[in-house]
Amino acid sequence: MPHSALSPYTPETVAISFVRGLLSGLPDASPHAARALEHASIPEELLQYCGARVTASQYAALFRCLCDALDDECIGLLSRPFKLGSYALMAQSSLSAQDLRQAVLRIANTFRVLQDDMLLVLVEEKHLAGVALQFTSPIVAGRVFLHEFMLRSLWRLFDWLVGGKLAIARFDFAFPVPQDAGSYSEFFSGPSTFGRSASAIWFDKAQMQALVRVNEAGLLDFLTDPQTRFIVPRPTRDEVSARVLGHLHRSRPAWPDLDATAVVLCMSAASLQRNLAREGTTFQALKDKLRRDMAITYLNTTTLSLGELADKLGFSESAGFQRAFKAWTGSAPGTYRRATNKDSAP
């Protein structure tokens, strides 16, 4: 599906809790963890900052390095390695399916052959259908990040099979509300509920009849960088919030206000506010998200002074930028830069 002219790529960052999740399947003091963090230019010190974030490219690099080092696409979360190529095999097994239901059954059967710790089970609830994780190992079931990881990767695969048209009703998680629950919307395109009997993806039952729209040639494209495709957040395309982010990103360094943005999006300011409220956000929250992600990217990849960064991000003075950055991440930008790049001046 082509991107709208009002929805270009904007920088993405990932909460540090999801970085810890990638490392959660490794034993304490594992040399693989230290080497992978260094490869991804993520200092171990950053893991201690609750509000810290890394760029999407750093997150993907960390995942790829762990997969390669462990020969395990589930990065130590299962009792035996999910060897490199397993995800591709699951995807390939579904290509000749007629519809999503048949594809899900084939993927579930392939997954069962490849590992022993859980099953993928078709479930139904009134007008909804879904796929639930059914664990056979209590130890593995206790690994919270595995639930998130599996639902993310399955959702991306199912969505790709039907041409990017899979509308999610909700995601269920079989664990209590986590501290970072507010960050789940960055990865999961739908409501998230916690404390459920099983972790599951739910969508309208009629979508089980959606035709599989891909072939071998499409599979090669999908697998060009499978880690990035299902590990980092997927930018929304058609939501009003995505259009707002796109306009703000293109308009830098002007940083237009709500009224000016509404004009470009061909709606009134009140209508824009209502649309954003329905998507669970505000104009100011989106502006701060973009400035936060851009600041983290600049701090990771440039030696611009804090005054220059403040100007690029629409702050009238460096002090205002520094206060905002500390509110966003819990760390001053100079401290953050020293942690992420020992060779850069603050």
N, C-alpha and C positions, 0 to 999 in steps of 0.2 A: 504494500500500500504506500503510495507516495506521500511524503510529508507535505503538509500545507505550507504555503508561502509564509504564513504567520507562525509556523512552528519549527524553526530551525534547531539545530543542535545547540544546547546550552551546557555549560560545565556541570558535571555530576560529582558529588562526593558521597562517601559512605561512612556511617557512624562507626566509631571504634569498637562498639559491641559486636558488630558483624565481623570485624577483623579477628577479635578474640574467638568468635565462633569457628572461623576457618582453622584455628589452631587447637580447638577443643578436643579433637580426636587424637592428638599427639601426647605422649607421656611427658611429665614435667621434665624440664631441662633437656628436651630433645634437641640434638644438634640440627635436625632438619628445620625446626622452627626458627632458630637463630639465622641459619643460612638463607631461608626463604624471606625472612623479614629484611635482611640486608640486600638481597637481590631486588626486592620491591622498593627499596629506599624508605622503609618504614622503621624508625628507631624503636627499640623495645621500650624506651622511656615513654613513648606516646601511648602505650597500652594502659598506662596508669591514669591518664586524663579522661574522666568520664565523658566530657563533652567533645573530645577530640574527634577529628574526621580525617580521612585520607581520600585521595582522588580515586575515581573509578578505575583509572589505569593502574594505579598502585595495587588496588584490591584484586584486579584480574591477574596482575603479575604474580602476586602472592599465591593465588590459587593455582596458577599454571605451574609454578615452581614446586609447590607441595605435591601436586599430581605427579609430576615427572620424578621427583625424588623418591616418592613412595610407590610408584607404579600403581596408583590407586585413585580413581576418580571420585571416591567418597572420602578421601583424605583421612583415613584412620578411624572413621566413625562406625564402620561395620566390623564384625569379628574377623573377617578375612577380606583381603583387598578386592575392590571392584576395579579390575585391571583396566589399563588404558585401552580404549576402543569399546568398552562395554556400553557406554551411552550411545555410540554410533550404531552398535548392533541392535539395541532396543529400537532406535529410530528406524533402522533399515527393515526390521521385522514388521513394521506397520505400513510400509509403503504400498503394498498391494491390497490393503484393506479397502472395503467399499465405503465405510462410514466411520465416524469417530468411535462408536461402540465397538466395532470389530477391531479397530486399531488399538483401543485401550486393552482389550482382552489379549491381543498378541503381545503388547508391551508387557503386560502383567505376567504372561507366561514366560517370556524371555527373562524378565527380572528374576522370577522364581528359579530358573535354571542357573542363573549367575551367582546367586547368593542365598543364604539360609536364614537371615535374621528377621525378615518381615515379608509380608505379602501385600500386593496391591489388589484391592477388592472393590468391585463395583457396588455402589450403594444407592438407595432411592429414598426420597422423603417427600411425600405429596407431589408437587409439580417439579421437584428438583431431582437431579441425578448427580452422582459424583464418584470420586475415587478416594478410598480411605486407606490409610496405612495400618496394617494389622501385624503387630510385632509378635515374634515367636521367642525373642530373647529379652527378658526384663532389663538386663543391663544395658543393652543397646536402646531399648525404649526410653531409658532415662536420659539419653543424650538429646537435650532440647534442640540444639542447633541442627541435628539430623532431621528432625521434623520439618524445620524451616527449609532446609537445603533440599529435601526430597520434594516438598510441595512446589518450591520454586522451579526446580528442574523439570518436573512433570508438567506443570502448567505451561512453561515455555514450549515444551515439545508438543503438547496437545494443541496449543494455540497455533503453532507453525503448521501442523498437519491440516488444519481447516482454513488455512490462508489468513491467519491473523484476525479471525472474527469470533473468537471464543469469549463471550461475555460472562464474567465470573459473578455468581450470586454471593458467595462468601468463602472465606477460608476458616476452617476449624482447627484449633490446636489443643492437643491433649496435655496441656500443662497450664499452671496458673498464669495470670497476667504478668509478663516480665517487666523489668524496670524500663526497658527500651521500647515498650509497646508503641509509643508515639512514632517511632522510626519505621514501623512495619509498612506504613502506607507508601514508603519509598520503594519497596520491593513487591508488595502484593496489591494488585489492582482490584480491590474489592474489600468489603468489610471483613475484619478479623475478629473471631470470637475465641475466648480462652476457657480452659477448664472443661473441655468437652470430653466425651468418652473415647474419641478417636480423632486423630488429625486427618483432615480431608479437604478436598477441593469440591465445591458445589457449583453447578450451573443448571440452566433450564433444561428439563428433561428432553425437550425437542431437539436440543443441540447434539444429542447422541446420534441423531440421524444425519448430521452435517457430513457432506462428502469430503473424503480425503482429497486434497487438491495439489499434492506434491508428487515428485518423481525422483528418480536417481540423480538427475542433474541438479534438482533443487536440494537434494540431500548434501551434495558436495558443497554447495554454497552455504547451507546452514551450518555445516561442520567446519567451515574455514576457521572460525574461532569460537568453538562451542562454549568455552568457559565464559567469555565475555557475554555471549548471547543469553546465558541463563544464570550467571552469577551476579552481574552488576545490575543496578536498577534499569528498567526499560522506560525510556521517556514516553510520556503520553503523547498522542497525536492530535486528538480532536477536542479535548477538554479545553474550556475557556482558560483555565490556569496555564496550560501549555502555550496558548496563544499569547497570553500576557507575558510569560517568561521570554518567548521568542521576540516580542516587540521590545522589551526592555534590553535584551541582549543586543539586538541590532542597533538600538538607539544610543548606545554608549558613545561618549561620556555624558550625554545630555540627561539621562535618567528622568524621563517624563513622569508627570504625576498621574493620578487616577483619571482626572478629567481628559487629559490629552490622550491617554491610552484608550479610553472609552471611545473617543472620536475615531481613532484608527481602526478599532474593532467594530465600528458601525453600530454602536449601542449607546444608551445614556449611561451616565456614571452610576445612577441607581440600579439600572439593569445589570451592569457589570458587577456591582457589589452583590446583588442577589445571586447571580450565577456562581460567583466565587464562593459565596456562603453555602450553596448547595453542594459544592465540591469540597467543603470543609476547610476553606482557607480564606485569606483576605489579600488585598492588593499589597499592603505593607509586608505581610508575611512572605509573599512571593518575592518582593523586592529584596528583603533581607536574606532569603534563601539564596538568590542569585549572587548577591554581594558576598555572602559567606563563602559560597563555593568558588567564586572567582578569587577571593582573597586567599583561600587555602591553595588553590592552583598556583597563583602568583608566588606565594611564599615557598612553595615546593620547587618551582621551576625558574625563578628569576632572582636577581639581586637588587630589584627596585627598592628604593628607600621607603620607609613607612609613609613619609609625606607624599611620595609619588603614588603609592598604592591608594592612599586616602583620596587623592585627586581623581584617579581612575574610577574609584568606586562611588564618587559623588558626595564625598564628605568635604565640608568646608575647611576642616583642619585635621591634622594628624591625631590630636587627642580624642576627637569624636570617633574616628575610625577605631582607635585602640580600645576605647570603652565598649563600642559595639562588638568588636571581635571577641573581647573577653566575655561579654554576655552570651554570644553565640556558642563559644567553645569551652569556656572555663579557663582559658589561657590567654595571656597577653601575646600579641602577634610576634614581638621580638623573641619571647621565650619559645613560642611555637616554631619559629624559624630556626633557632639554635638547636632545637630537638630534631628537626627534620633535615637540616643541612648544616653540619658542623662547620663547613667552609665558608658559609655566607655571613656577611655582616648583618647585624640586627637593624 
